[in-house]
Amino acid sequence: MLPLPSQIPGDKLLTKKAAAERLSISTRTLDRMVAAGKIDKIFVGSSPRFRKSEIDQIVARGI
């Protein structure tokens, strides 16, 4: 189980659109990566969010 956003010290959350833009991919490709277990999705209410630190690690590694 993923920690609640309030339990992630200093980590910012990105919207789906912002995460996809940071990765230079479409939101649909981001959905596919989530479905494949490559990226974790956190819900704030009913809105999906992505940890900026995780997205930055993927950018640094290259997709």
C-alpha positions, 0 to 999 in steps of 0.5 A, a space after each residue: 500500500 502506498 503512503 498517503 500524500 501527507 506521509 511523503 515528506 517534502 515530496 510534491 505531487 504532480 497531476 497526470 498532465 504535468 507528469 506526462 509533460 515532464 516525461 515528454 509522453 502523452 497522458 495515455 502512455 502514462 496510463 499504460 506505464 501505470 497499468 504495467 506497474 512502472 509508475 505508482 499513482 496516488 489518489 487525492 480524493 478521486 484525482 490521480 497524482 504522481 510523486 515528482 521524485 519518482 517522475 524525476 528519477 524516470 527522467 534521469 534514467 531515460 524512459 
